[in-house]
Amino acid sequence: MSEIAPRLSTAARAMGLSLSDKQATRLAAYTEALLSLNERLNLTAARDAEQMLSVLVLPSLGVQAAWPGDAPPPARVLDIGSGNGFPGVAAAISWPQAEVCLVERRRKKARAIGSCLATAGIANARALGCDAREVKNRRPDLMGAVDLVTVRAVGPLPETTELAVPFLAPGGRVVHWKGENLGAEERDEGARTARAHGLTVADPVPQPDGRGVFIVYTRPL
């Protein structure tokens, strides 16, 4: 077993998250593959396993806290602006029965994500190399049919919410990662945008690593 896997398991337990040994092994394999490719493709600013775990992997795994514990797991997940695969890969690991689409407009990065997924044996996720606005042409089946849209480090709440709305199924939710420095103006504008599209605005959910909050908007059933 990779030395990263037990560290993931220990950290996940400390954060109150669910991660089996098998899930930890696959997540560790993806992390190691990403580290290897990062040496020549510059996929992330994290340069070693420690940085990758603290900056990318564990914050992304916290998405479990933004999904209702009493609800069925999401069947379809869409990660907008996936970059290096996170947080979408963490969602694919957390809910192995879900179909996960990782949307990354830079095709070089999308190909790298696909390579890392194959290396790690993560079969329920696919990378799509296009802008989020082009998904309607490439994957029309996802329009209005996604249970969970994840958005991390992509842009301000109003703009990224606009990108997410067309994909949401009834009962679907969009989850934004935001730091503790989220300004009141952005928060309020995001809420106004969400409500203008008929979404419900939930109270911010603390991220399990204590570094920020999840901003969650839900399409009513």
Protein Blocks (a to p, Z undefined) as FASTA:
>chain_A
ZZklmmmmmmmmmnopacdfklmmmmmmmmmmmmmmmmmnopafbfbfklmmmmmmmmmm
mmmmmpcfkbccdfbdcdehklnopaklmmmmmmmmbccddddfblklmmmmmmmmmmno
pakbccddddfklmmmmmmmlgopafbdcdehkbcfklmmmmmmmmpcghiacdddddfk
lcfklmmmmmmmmmmnopacddddddfklpaccddddddZZ
